[in-house]
Protein backbone atom coordinates (compact mmCIF):
# COMPACT_ATOMS: atom_id res chain seq x y z
CA UNK A 1 0.00 0.00 0.00
CA UNK A 2 1.37 3.46 -0.86
CA UNK A 3 2.05 5.69 2.13
CA UNK A 4 3.98 8.86 2.80
CA UNK A 5 5.39 9.55 6.25
CA UNK A 6 4.51 13.12 7.20
CA UNK A 7 5.38 14.44 10.65
CA UNK A 8 5.97 10.85 11.74
CA UNK A 9 2.51 9.67 10.63
CA UNK A 10 1.54 7.41 7.74
CA UNK A 11 -0.72 9.11 5.19
CA UNK A 12 -2.35 6.79 2.66
CA UNK A 13 -2.62 7.81 -0.99
CA UNK A 14 -3.47 6.21 -4.31
CA UNK A 15 -2.66 7.33 -7.86
CA UNK A 16 -4.58 6.42 -11.01
CA UNK A 17 -4.17 7.67 -14.57
CA UNK A 18 -1.84 10.11 -16.28
CA UNK A 19 -1.97 13.76 -17.27
CA UNK A 20 -2.83 16.91 -15.34
CA UNK A 21 -2.81 15.95 -11.63
CA UNK A 22 -5.98 16.28 -9.55
CA UNK A 23 -5.68 15.78 -5.79
CA UNK A 24 -9.02 14.74 -4.32
CA UNK A 25 -9.74 15.51 -0.65
CA UNK A 26 -12.74 13.90 1.02
CA UNK A 27 -14.98 15.44 3.65
CA UNK A 28 -15.78 14.73 7.29
CA UNK A 29 -16.00 11.08 8.45
CA UNK A 30 -15.18 9.93 4.93
CA UNK A 31 -12.27 8.37 3.00
CA UNK A 32 -10.84 8.47 -0.51
CA UNK A 33 -13.52 5.94 -1.55
CA UNK A 34 -16.10 8.74 -1.75
CA UNK A 35 -14.52 9.62 -5.12
CA UNK A 36 -14.90 6.14 -6.66
CA UNK A 37 -17.38 7.41 -9.27
CA UNK A 38 -14.77 9.93 -10.41
CA UNK A 39 -12.18 7.28 -11.25
CA UNK A 40 -13.44 7.37 -14.84
CA UNK A 41 -11.63 10.72 -15.12
CA UNK A 42 -8.33 8.81 -14.95
CA UNK A 43 -8.65 8.33 -18.72
CA UNK A 44 -7.46 11.92 -19.10
CA UNK A 45 -5.99 12.98 -15.75
CA UNK A 46 -3.70 11.74 -13.00
CA UNK A 47 -5.99 11.30 -10.00
CA UNK A 48 -4.40 11.46 -6.55
CA UNK A 49 -6.60 10.12 -3.78
CA UNK A 50 -5.73 10.36 -0.09
CA UNK A 51 -7.13 9.50 3.30
CA UNK A 52 -6.82 12.44 5.68
CA UNK A 53 -5.11 11.64 9.01
CA UNK A 54 -7.36 9.50 11.19
CA UNK A 55 -9.49 8.43 8.22
CA UNK A 56 -9.39 5.19 6.27
CA UNK A 57 -5.86 3.85 6.24
CA UNK A 58 -4.06 6.98 7.52
CA UNK A 59 -2.79 7.28 11.08
CA UNK A 60 -4.54 9.78 13.40
CA UNK A 61 -3.06 13.01 14.72
CA UNK A 62 -2.73 14.02 18.34
CA UNK A 63 -3.85 17.36 19.66
CA UNK A 64 -6.23 19.94 18.23
CA UNK A 65 -7.52 19.22 14.74
CA UNK A 66 -7.92 22.27 12.50
CA UNK A 67 -8.31 22.99 8.81
CA UNK A 68 -4.92 24.79 8.63
CA UNK A 69 -3.26 21.76 10.21
CA UNK A 70 -4.79 19.44 7.62
CA UNK A 71 -3.75 21.87 4.87
CA UNK A 72 -0.10 21.81 6.00
CA UNK A 73 -0.07 18.02 5.82
CA UNK A 74 -1.58 18.04 2.34
CA UNK A 75 0.95 20.70 1.23
CA UNK A 76 3.80 18.47 2.40
CA UNK A 77 2.30 15.55 0.51
CA UNK A 78 2.10 17.60 -2.70
CA UNK A 79 5.72 18.67 -2.30
CA UNK A 80 6.99 15.16 -1.54
CA UNK A 81 5.13 13.73 -4.53
CA UNK A 82 6.50 16.56 -6.74
CA UNK A 83 3.09 17.53 -8.07
CA UNK A 84 3.30 21.31 -8.19
CA UNK A 85 0.57 22.74 -10.37
CA UNK A 86 -1.95 20.23 -9.05
CA UNK A 87 -5.68 20.94 -9.17
CA UNK A 88 -7.14 20.33 -5.72
CA UNK A 89 -10.71 19.01 -5.55
CA UNK A 90 -12.18 19.15 -2.07
CA UNK A 91 -15.59 18.18 -0.75
CA UNK A 92 -17.04 19.93 2.33
CA UNK A 93 -14.20 19.77 4.91
CA UNK A 94 -11.95 18.91 1.96
CA UNK A 95 -13.09 22.10 0.23
CA UNK A 96 -12.12 24.12 3.29
CA UNK A 97 -8.70 22.46 3.19
CA UNK A 98 -8.42 23.35 -0.52
CA UNK A 99 -9.21 27.00 0.23
CA UNK A 100 -6.63 27.04 3.02
CA UNK A 101 -4.05 25.56 0.65
CA UNK A 102 -4.77 28.30 -1.87
CA UNK A 103 -4.20 30.91 0.85
CA UNK A 104 -1.05 29.41 2.36
CA UNK A 105 0.55 27.52 -0.56
CA UNK A 106 -0.75 29.10 -3.75
CA UNK A 107 2.47 28.31 -5.64
CA UNK A 108 1.71 24.58 -5.38
CA UNK A 109 -1.68 24.81 -7.07
CA UNK A 110 -2.97 25.01 -10.61
CA UNK A 111 -6.58 25.49 -9.57
CA UNK A 112 -9.41 24.53 -7.23
CA UNK A 113 -12.61 22.52 -7.48
CA UNK A 114 -14.75 23.35 -4.44
CA UNK A 115 -17.58 20.88 -3.90
CA UNK A 116 -20.38 21.42 -1.40
CA UNK A 117 -18.35 23.73 0.80
CA UNK A 118 -18.07 27.34 1.94
CA UNK A 119 -15.79 30.11 3.14
CA UNK A 120 -17.36 29.60 6.57
CA UNK A 121 -18.60 26.15 7.60
CA UNK A 122 -20.92 26.65 10.53
CA UNK A 123 -22.27 23.36 11.89
CA UNK A 124 -25.71 22.95 13.43
CA UNK A 125 -25.33 22.63 17.25
CA UNK A 126 -27.59 19.56 17.13
CA UNK A 127 -25.11 17.78 14.85
CA UNK A 128 -22.13 18.62 17.06
CA UNK A 129 -23.98 17.51 20.20
CA UNK A 130 -25.18 14.34 18.53
CA UNK A 131 -21.71 13.36 17.35
CA UNK A 132 -20.35 13.99 20.84
CA UNK A 133 -23.00 12.17 22.87
CA UNK A 134 -24.70 9.65 20.54
CA UNK A 135 -22.49 9.01 17.56
CA UNK A 136 -24.92 6.90 15.56
CA UNK A 137 -27.72 9.43 16.05
CA UNK A 138 -25.34 12.24 15.08
CA UNK A 139 -24.38 10.42 11.90
CA UNK A 140 -28.04 9.80 11.13
CA UNK A 141 -28.64 13.54 11.35
CA UNK A 142 -25.51 14.66 9.50
CA UNK A 143 -25.29 12.04 6.75
CA UNK A 144 -28.79 10.62 6.41
CA UNK A 145 -31.42 12.26 4.25
CA UNK A 146 -30.05 15.68 5.21
CA UNK A 147 -27.00 14.96 3.06
CA UNK A 148 -28.94 13.77 0.01
CA UNK A 149 -31.59 15.01 -2.40
CA UNK A 150 -35.19 14.02 -1.74
CA UNK A 151 -35.20 11.38 -4.48
CA UNK A 152 -31.80 9.86 -3.67
CA UNK A 153 -31.31 6.10 -3.89
CA UNK A 154 -32.04 4.72 -0.37
CA UNK A 155 -29.24 2.17 -0.78
CA UNK A 156 -26.78 5.00 -1.47
CA UNK A 157 -27.93 6.81 1.68
CA UNK A 158 -27.57 3.69 3.84
CA UNK A 159 -24.17 2.86 2.40
CA UNK A 160 -22.96 6.38 3.14
CA UNK A 161 -24.13 6.14 6.75
CA UNK A 162 -22.43 2.75 7.23
CA UNK A 163 -19.15 4.10 5.85
CA UNK A 164 -19.31 7.07 8.23
CA UNK A 165 -19.88 4.72 11.17
CA UNK A 166 -16.49 3.16 10.41
CA UNK A 167 -14.87 6.50 11.23
CA UNK A 168 -13.86 6.65 14.93
CA UNK A 169 -16.13 8.90 16.98
CA UNK A 170 -13.33 11.21 18.11
CA UNK A 171 -12.17 11.69 14.53
CA UNK A 172 -15.67 12.37 13.23
CA UNK A 173 -16.47 14.84 16.00
CA UNK A 174 -13.15 16.64 15.54
CA UNK A 175 -13.82 16.91 11.79
CA UNK A 176 -17.01 18.85 12.45
CA UNK A 177 -15.38 21.00 15.13
CA UNK A 178 -12.66 21.89 12.61
CA UNK A 179 -15.37 22.82 10.09
CA UNK A 180 -17.25 24.89 12.66
CA UNK A 181 -14.10 26.89 13.45
CA UNK A 182 -13.27 27.56 9.78
CA UNK A 183 -13.86 31.05 8.40
CA UNK A 184 -11.85 32.65 5.57
CA UNK A 185 -14.52 35.01 4.25
CA UNK A 186 -12.30 38.06 4.70
CA UNK A 187 -9.43 36.46 2.74
CA UNK A 188 -11.16 35.14 -0.39
CA UNK A 189 -9.89 38.03 -2.53
CA UNK A 190 -6.33 36.73 -1.94
CA UNK A 191 -7.05 33.57 -3.94
CA UNK A 192 -6.11 34.03 -7.59
CA UNK A 193 -6.06 30.48 -9.00
CA UNK A 194 -8.90 29.38 -11.32
CA UNK A 195 -11.73 27.88 -9.28
CA UNK A 196 -14.81 25.82 -10.06
CA UNK A 197 -17.52 25.86 -7.39
CA UNK A 198 -19.94 22.91 -7.56
CA UNK A 199 -23.04 22.37 -5.42
CA UNK A 200 -26.21 20.29 -5.51
CA UNK A 201 -29.39 22.31 -5.75
CA UNK A 202 -30.82 20.40 -2.74
CA UNK A 203 -27.75 20.64 -0.51
CA UNK A 204 -28.98 21.17 3.06
CA UNK A 205 -25.61 20.94 4.85
CA UNK A 206 -23.72 23.49 2.74
CA UNK A 207 -26.54 25.34 0.94
CA UNK A 208 -26.34 26.87 -2.51
CA UNK A 209 -26.00 30.39 -1.05
CA UNK A 210 -22.63 29.39 0.44
CA UNK A 211 -21.35 28.34 -2.99
CA UNK A 212 -22.80 31.48 -4.55
CA UNK A 213 -20.87 33.51 -1.97
CA UNK A 214 -17.66 31.73 -2.98
CA UNK A 215 -18.26 32.35 -6.66
CA UNK A 216 -19.05 36.02 -6.00
CA UNK A 217 -15.90 36.63 -3.95
CA UNK A 218 -13.26 34.47 -5.64
CA UNK A 219 -11.62 36.53 -8.37
CA UNK A 220 -11.34 33.79 -11.00
CA UNK A 221 -14.24 31.40 -10.48
CA UNK A 222 -17.32 29.85 -12.01
CA UNK A 223 -20.33 28.23 -10.36
CA UNK A 224 -22.09 25.03 -11.39
CA UNK A 225 -25.35 24.06 -9.66
CA UNK A 226 -26.34 20.45 -10.31
CA UNK A 227 -30.03 19.60 -10.15
CA UNK A 228 -31.50 16.71 -8.17
CA UNK A 229 -28.44 16.47 -5.95
CA UNK A 230 -27.72 17.15 -2.31
CA UNK A 231 -24.48 17.43 -0.35
CA UNK A 232 -23.11 14.20 -1.87
CA UNK A 233 -23.43 15.58 -5.39
CA UNK A 234 -20.45 13.62 -6.78
CA UNK A 235 -22.22 10.37 -5.82
CA UNK A 236 -25.81 11.34 -6.57
CA UNK A 237 -25.23 12.86 -10.01
CA UNK A 238 -21.79 11.53 -10.93
CA UNK A 239 -22.22 11.86 -14.71
CA UNK A 240 -23.20 15.53 -14.55
CA UNK A 241 -20.52 16.16 -11.93
CA UNK A 242 -17.77 14.54 -14.03
CA UNK A 243 -18.88 16.49 -17.09
CA UNK A 244 -18.57 19.74 -15.13
CA UNK A 245 -15.05 18.82 -14.01
CA UNK A 246 -13.98 17.88 -17.53
CA UNK A 247 -15.39 21.12 -18.99
CA UNK A 248 -13.58 23.21 -16.36
CA UNK A 249 -10.22 21.46 -16.79
CA UNK A 250 -10.58 21.34 -20.56
C-alpha positions as CSV (number, residue, x, y, z in Angstrom):
1,X,0.0,0.0,0.0
2,X,1.4,3.5,-0.9
3,X,2.1,5.7,2.1
4,X,4.0,8.9,2.8
5,X,5.4,9.5,6.2
6,X,4.5,13.1,7.2
7,X,5.4,14.4,10.6
8,X,6.0,10.8,11.7
9,X,2.5,9.7,10.6
10,X,1.5,7.4,7.7
11,X,-0.7,9.1,5.2
12,X,-2.3,6.8,2.7
13,X,-2.6,7.8,-1.0
14,X,-3.5,6.2,-4.3
15,X,-2.7,7.3,-7.9
16,X,-4.6,6.4,-11.0
17,X,-4.2,7.7,-14.6
18,X,-1.8,10.1,-16.3
19,X,-2.0,13.8,-17.3
20,X,-2.8,16.9,-15.3
21,X,-2.8,15.9,-11.6
22,X,-6.0,16.3,-9.6
23,X,-5.7,15.8,-5.8
24,X,-9.0,14.7,-4.3
25,X,-9.7,15.5,-0.6
26,X,-12.7,13.9,1.0
27,X,-15.0,15.4,3.7
28,X,-15.8,14.7,7.3
29,X,-16.0,11.1,8.5
30,X,-15.2,9.9,4.9
31,X,-12.3,8.4,3.0
32,X,-10.8,8.5,-0.5
33,X,-13.5,5.9,-1.5
34,X,-16.1,8.7,-1.7
35,X,-14.5,9.6,-5.1
36,X,-14.9,6.1,-6.7
37,X,-17.4,7.4,-9.3
38,X,-14.8,9.9,-10.4
39,X,-12.2,7.3,-11.3
40,X,-13.4,7.4,-14.8
41,X,-11.6,10.7,-15.1
42,X,-8.3,8.8,-15.0
43,X,-8.7,8.3,-18.7
44,X,-7.5,11.9,-19.1
45,X,-6.0,13.0,-15.7
46,X,-3.7,11.7,-13.0
47,X,-6.0,11.3,-10.0
48,X,-4.4,11.5,-6.6
49,X,-6.6,10.1,-3.8
50,X,-5.7,10.4,-0.1
51,X,-7.1,9.5,3.3
52,X,-6.8,12.4,5.7
53,X,-5.1,11.6,9.0
54,X,-7.4,9.5,11.2
55,X,-9.5,8.4,8.2
56,X,-9.4,5.2,6.3
57,X,-5.9,3.8,6.2
58,X,-4.1,7.0,7.5
59,X,-2.8,7.3,11.1
60,X,-4.5,9.8,13.4
61,X,-3.1,13.0,14.7
62,X,-2.7,14.0,18.3
63,X,-3.9,17.4,19.7
64,X,-6.2,19.9,18.2
65,X,-7.5,19.2,14.7
66,X,-7.9,22.3,12.5
67,X,-8.3,23.0,8.8
68,X,-4.9,24.8,8.6
69,X,-3.3,21.8,10.2
70,X,-4.8,19.4,7.6
71,X,-3.7,21.9,4.9
72,X,-0.1,21.8,6.0
73,X,-0.1,18.0,5.8
74,X,-1.6,18.0,2.3
75,X,0.9,20.7,1.2
76,X,3.8,18.5,2.4
77,X,2.3,15.5,0.5
78,X,2.1,17.6,-2.7
79,X,5.7,18.7,-2.3
80,X,7.0,15.2,-1.5
81,X,5.1,13.7,-4.5
82,X,6.5,16.6,-6.7
83,X,3.1,17.5,-8.1
84,X,3.3,21.3,-8.2
85,X,0.6,22.7,-10.4
86,X,-2.0,20.2,-9.1
87,X,-5.7,20.9,-9.2
88,X,-7.1,20.3,-5.7
89,X,-10.7,19.0,-5.6
90,X,-12.2,19.2,-2.1
91,X,-15.6,18.2,-0.7
92,X,-17.0,19.9,2.3
93,X,-14.2,19.8,4.9
94,X,-11.9,18.9,2.0
95,X,-13.1,22.1,0.2
96,X,-12.1,24.1,3.3
97,X,-8.7,22.5,3.2
98,X,-8.4,23.3,-0.5
99,X,-9.2,27.0,0.2
100,X,-6.6,27.0,3.0
101,X,-4.0,25.6,0.7
102,X,-4.8,28.3,-1.9
103,X,-4.2,30.9,0.8
104,X,-1.1,29.4,2.4
105,X,0.5,27.5,-0.6
106,X,-0.7,29.1,-3.8
107,X,2.5,28.3,-5.6
108,X,1.7,24.6,-5.4
109,X,-1.7,24.8,-7.1
110,X,-3.0,25.0,-10.6
111,X,-6.6,25.5,-9.6
112,X,-9.4,24.5,-7.2
113,X,-12.6,22.5,-7.5
114,X,-14.7,23.4,-4.4
115,X,-17.6,20.9,-3.9
116,X,-20.4,21.4,-1.4
117,X,-18.4,23.7,0.8
118,X,-18.1,27.3,1.9
119,X,-15.8,30.1,3.1
120,X,-17.4,29.6,6.6
121,X,-18.6,26.2,7.6
122,X,-20.9,26.6,10.5
123,X,-22.3,23.4,11.9
124,X,-25.7,22.9,13.4
125,X,-25.3,22.6,17.2
126,X,-27.6,19.6,17.1
127,X,-25.1,17.8,14.9
128,X,-22.1,18.6,17.1
129,X,-24.0,17.5,20.2
130,X,-25.2,14.3,18.5
131,X,-21.7,13.4,17.3
132,X,-20.4,14.0,20.8
133,X,-23.0,12.2,22.9
134,X,-24.7,9.6,20.5
135,X,-22.5,9.0,17.6
136,X,-24.9,6.9,15.6
137,X,-27.7,9.4,16.0
138,X,-25.3,12.2,15.1
139,X,-24.4,10.4,11.9
140,X,-28.0,9.8,11.1
141,X,-28.6,13.5,11.4
142,X,-25.5,14.7,9.5
143,X,-25.3,12.0,6.8
144,X,-28.8,10.6,6.4
145,X,-31.4,12.3,4.3
146,X,-30.0,15.7,5.2
147,X,-27.0,15.0,3.1
148,X,-28.9,13.8,0.0
149,X,-31.6,15.0,-2.4
150,X,-35.2,14.0,-1.7
151,X,-35.2,11.4,-4.5
152,X,-31.8,9.9,-3.7
153,X,-31.3,6.1,-3.9
154,X,-32.0,4.7,-0.4
155,X,-29.2,2.2,-0.8
156,X,-26.8,5.0,-1.5
157,X,-27.9,6.8,1.7
158,X,-27.6,3.7,3.8
159,X,-24.2,2.9,2.4
160,X,-23.0,6.4,3.1
161,X,-24.1,6.1,6.8
162,X,-22.4,2.8,7.2
163,X,-19.2,4.1,5.8
164,X,-19.3,7.1,8.2
165,X,-19.9,4.7,11.2
166,X,-16.5,3.2,10.4
167,X,-14.9,6.5,11.2
168,X,-13.9,6.6,14.9
169,X,-16.1,8.9,17.0
170,X,-13.3,11.2,18.1
171,X,-12.2,11.7,14.5
172,X,-15.7,12.4,13.2
173,X,-16.5,14.8,16.0
174,X,-13.1,16.6,15.5
175,X,-13.8,16.9,11.8
176,X,-17.0,18.8,12.5
177,X,-15.4,21.0,15.1
178,X,-12.7,21.9,12.6
179,X,-15.4,22.8,10.1
180,X,-17.3,24.9,12.7
181,X,-14.1,26.9,13.4
182,X,-13.3,27.6,9.8
183,X,-13.9,31.1,8.4
184,X,-11.9,32.7,5.6
185,X,-14.5,35.0,4.3
186,X,-12.3,38.1,4.7
187,X,-9.4,36.5,2.7
188,X,-11.2,35.1,-0.4
189,X,-9.9,38.0,-2.5
190,X,-6.3,36.7,-1.9
191,X,-7.1,33.6,-3.9
192,X,-6.1,34.0,-7.6
193,X,-6.1,30.5,-9.0
194,X,-8.9,29.4,-11.3
195,X,-11.7,27.9,-9.3
196,X,-14.8,25.8,-10.1
197,X,-17.5,25.9,-7.4
198,X,-19.9,22.9,-7.6
199,X,-23.0,22.4,-5.4
200,X,-26.2,20.3,-5.5
201,X,-29.4,22.3,-5.7
202,X,-30.8,20.4,-2.7
203,X,-27.7,20.6,-0.5
204,X,-29.0,21.2,3.1
205,X,-25.6,20.9,4.8
206,X,-23.7,23.5,2.7
207,X,-26.5,25.3,0.9
208,X,-26.3,26.9,-2.5
209,X,-26.0,30.4,-1.0
210,X,-22.6,29.4,0.4
211,X,-21.4,28.3,-3.0
212,X,-22.8,31.5,-4.6
213,X,-20.9,33.5,-2.0
214,X,-17.7,31.7,-3.0
215,X,-18.3,32.3,-6.7
216,X,-19.1,36.0,-6.0
217,X,-15.9,36.6,-3.9
218,X,-13.3,34.5,-5.6
219,X,-11.6,36.5,-8.4
220,X,-11.3,33.8,-11.0
221,X,-14.2,31.4,-10.5
222,X,-17.3,29.9,-12.0
223,X,-20.3,28.2,-10.4
224,X,-22.1,25.0,-11.4
225,X,-25.3,24.1,-9.7
226,X,-26.3,20.4,-10.3
227,X,-30.0,19.6,-10.1
228,X,-31.5,16.7,-8.2
229,X,-28.4,16.5,-5.9
230,X,-27.7,17.2,-2.3
231,X,-24.5,17.4,-0.3
232,X,-23.1,14.2,-1.9
233,X,-23.4,15.6,-5.4
234,X,-20.4,13.6,-6.8
235,X,-22.2,10.4,-5.8
236,X,-25.8,11.3,-6.6
237,X,-25.2,12.9,-10.0
238,X,-21.8,11.5,-10.9
239,X,-22.2,11.9,-14.7
240,X,-23.2,15.5,-14.6
241,X,-20.5,16.2,-11.9
242,X,-17.8,14.5,-14.0
243,X,-18.9,16.5,-17.1
244,X,-18.6,19.7,-15.1
245,X,-15.1,18.8,-14.0
246,X,-14.0,17.9,-17.5
247,X,-15.4,21.1,-19.0
248,X,-13.6,23.2,-16.4
249,X,-10.2,21.5,-16.8
250,X,-10.6,21.3,-20.6
